[in-house]
C-alpha cells in the first residue's frame, strides 16, 4: 500500500533524513519508533508532501506520489493526523467532521465508506458532543475528533503522528482499540510513537529511526527480543 525508498530531507544546509526506506501493507499497523527528534514526524510530513526539500521515491497504492502537493496526496486516499491535531476550534464537532467529508472518487471507491454515524460508533464520546465547539473539548476528545475527521475522507491508509502524546491512559487505550478496528477494516495504519506500551499493543511491524536513519525494520516482537536494539534506540 505504501512504499518509501531512499527518502532524504534537507532543511537549509542540514540533512534531516538519510535514505529512509520501508513498506506498509493493507490491513497492517506499522509503527515508526524512536526518541524525540529522531526523524519520525519528519518522515510523516515528507510522505504527505508537507516539506519542500525532499528526494527519494514514495509510492502509494502503486502510484508515485513524491512531488505531489499534500491535498493531491489526500485526494488519492492517504489520510494524515498531525501531531498538533489542528481541529477548527470555532466549529462544532459535527461541522469539523463535515469539513473532512470527501465525495466518491474513482481511484478509492473500494475504501470503507465512513459517515458521521460510523465514526461515532468508533468514538462513542463524539456522539455525545456533536454540537459542542472543538475548542471546548479535552485533548483526548480532540484527538478522537482529528482521527474521525480524517476518516471522513475515506482513506485507504492513514498516518498518525504521535497519537498518544499527552493523553490519559484510558484515552490511549481507547485509541488503541480504534486502531485495531481500522486494521480490521483493511486500512493500512502507519504511526509514529514514543509510547512503547501503546506501540506494543497495536503494531504488527516496527521501523526504528534514529538521527534520521533506519536502524531496524521487522516484526515488533523481534525488536523487543533484541536487548541491544531496545536499549540503544528505545530507552525513552
C-alpha positions in Angstrom: 0.0 0.0 0.0 2.8 2.4 0.9 6.4 2.1 -0.3 9.1 4.5 0.7 12.6 4.3 -0.9 15.7 6.3 -0.1 13.8 9.2 1.4 16.0 12.2 2.2 15.0 15.6 3.7 17.1 18.7 3.8 16.4 21.9 5.7 18.8 24.5 4.5 22.3 23.1 4.9 21.1 20.5 7.4 20.1 17.0 6.4 17.2 15.6 8.5 16.6 12.2 6.9 19.1 9.8 5.3 17.8 7.2 2.8 14.8 6.2 4.9 13.1 3.1 3.3 10.2 0.9 4.4 6.9 -0.6 3.2 3.5 -1.0 4.7 0.6 -3.3 3.6 -3.2 -3.0 3.6 -4.6 -4.3 6.9 -1.3 -3.8 8.7 -0.2 -1.5 11.5 3.4 -0.2 11.1 4.9 1.9 13.9 7.8 4.3 13.5 9.6 4.3 16.9 12.5 6.2 18.3 13.5 9.0 20.6 12.1 12.5 20.4 13.7 14.3 17.4 14.8 11.1 15.7 13.0 11.9 12.5 9.7 10.2 12.8 7.4 13.2 12.3 9.7 14.5 9.6 9.2 11.2 7.8 5.4 11.5 8.1 5.5 15.1 6.8 7.8 14.2 3.9 5.5 11.3 2.8 2.5 13.7 3.0 4.1 16.3 0.8 4.4 18.9 3.5 8.1 19.6 3.3 9.9 21.4 0.5 13.3 19.8 0.0 12.6 16.1 -0.3 14.2 13.5 -2.5 13.5 9.8 -2.9 10.6 7.7 -4.0 7.2 7.4 -2.4 4.5 5.1 -3.9 1.0 4.9 -2.6 -1.2 2.1 -3.9 1.2 1.6 -6.7 1.3 5.2 -7.9 4.2 7.6 -7.4 3.2 10.4 -5.1 6.5 12.0 -4.4 6.4 15.6 -5.6 2.6 15.9 -5.3 1.0 18.5 -3.1 -0.5 17.5 0.2 -4.1 18.0 -1.0 -3.4 15.9 -4.1 -2.0 13.1 -1.9 -5.0 13.3 0.4 -7.4 13.0 -2.6 -5.7 9.8 -3.6 -6.7 8.3 -0.3 -3.8 8.8 2.1 -5.1 10.4 5.4 -2.9 12.3 7.8 -3.5 13.1 11.5 -0.9 15.7 12.6 0.7 15.8 16.0 -0.9 19.1 16.8 -4.4 17.9 15.8 -5.4 21.2 14.1 -9.1 21.0 14.6 -11.3 24.0 13.9 -11.9 25.3 17.4 -14.8 27.6 16.5 -16.7 24.8 14.6 -18.8 22.2 16.3 -17.8 18.5 16.3 -20.3 17.8 13.6 -19.0 20.7 11.5 -15.4 19.5 11.9 -16.4 16.1 10.6 -18.3 17.6 7.7 -15.1 19.5 6.7 -13.3 16.2 6.3 -16.0 14.6 4.1 -14.9 13.5 0.6 -17.2 12.5 -2.3 -16.8 9.2 -4.0 -13.6 9.1 -6.0 -12.9 6.6 -8.8 -9.4 5.7 -7.5 -10.6 5.0 -4.0 -14.1 3.6 -4.5 -13.2 0.4 -2.7 -12.2 2.2 0.5 -14.5 1.8 3.6 -17.3 4.4 3.5 -17.1 6.5 6.6 -20.1 8.6 7.8 -20.7 10.7 10.9 -22.7 7.7 12.3 -19.8 5.3 11.6 -17.1 7.4 13.2 -19.3 7.9 16.2 -19.6 4.2 16.5 -15.8 4.1 16.6 -15.6 7.0 19.0 -18.9 7.0 21.0 -17.8 10.0 23.0 -18.1 12.2 19.9 -21.8 11.2 19.5 -22.5 12.9 22.8 -21.0 16.2 21.7 -21.8 16.8 18.1 -23.0 20.3 18.9 -20.0 21.2 21.1 -17.4 23.6 19.7 -14.0 22.0 19.1 -12.3 24.5 21.4 -14.4 23.2 24.4 -13.1 19.6 24.2 -10.3 17.9 26.1 -7.1 16.9 24.4 -8.2 13.3 24.2 -11.5 14.3 22.7 -9.8 16.5 20.2 -7.5 13.6 19.2 -10.5 11.4 18.6 -12.1 14.1 16.5 -9.0 14.6 14.4 -8.8 10.9 13.6 -12.6 10.8 12.9 -12.3 13.8 10.6 -9.5 12.2 8.7 -11.6 9.0 8.3 -14.4 11.1 6.8 -12.1 11.4 3.8 -12.5 7.6 3.3 -8.7 6.9 3.2 -7.1 3.6 2.2 -4.2 4.4 4.6 -3.8 6.7 7.5 -0.7 8.4 9.0 -1.0 9.0 12.8 1.7 11.3 14.2 2.3 10.7 17.9 -1.4 9.9 18.6 -0.9 9.1 22.3 1.2 12.1 23.3 -0.1 13.9 26.4 -3.2 11.7 26.7 -4.6 9.9 29.8 -4.0 6.1 29.8 -7.8 5.5 29.4 -7.9 7.6 26.3 -4.8 5.9 24.9 -6.4 2.5 25.5 -9.5 3.6 23.5 -7.4 4.9 20.6 -5.5 1.5 20.6 -8.9 -0.2 20.3 -9.9 2.1 17.5 -6.6 1.3 15.6 -7.4 -2.4 15.8 -10.8 -1.7 14.4 -9.3 0.3 11.5 -7.0 -2.7 10.8 -10.0 -5.0 10.6 -11.5 -2.6 8.1 -8.4 -3.3 5.9 -6.8 0.1 6.3 -3.1 0.5 6.3 -2.1 2.3 9.5 1.3 3.9 9.9 2.0 5.8 13.1 5.0 7.5 14.8 5.2 6.8 18.5 7.4 7.1 21.6 5.0 5.2 23.9 6.3 1.7 23.7 3.4 0.2 25.7 0.9 1.7 23.2 3.1 0.6 20.2 3.3 -2.9 21.5 -0.4 -3.1 21.9 -1.2 -2.3 18.2 1.9 -2.8 16.0 2.5 -5.7 13.6 5.9 -4.3 12.5 8.3 -1.6 13.6 10.7 0.7 12.0 13.3 2.2 14.3 14.5 5.6 13.3 17.5 7.3 15.0 19.2 10.5 13.8 17.2 10.4 10.6 18.2 6.9 9.6 16.5 3.5 9.8 18.2 1.2 12.4 15.8 -1.7 12.3 12.8 -2.9 10.3 10.9 -6.0 11.2 8.4 -7.6 13.5 7.8 -5.7 16.7 8.4 -8.9 18.7 11.9 -9.2 17.1 12.7 -5.7 18.1 11.7 -6.3 21.7 13.7 -9.5 21.8 16.9 -7.8 20.9 18.3 -6.1 24.0 21.0 -4.2 22.2 18.5 -2.5 19.8 16.0 -2.0 22.6 18.4 -0.4 25.0 20.2 1.7 22.3 17.3 3.2 20.5 14.2 2.7 22.7 15.5 3.9 26.1 12.8 6.5 26.1 
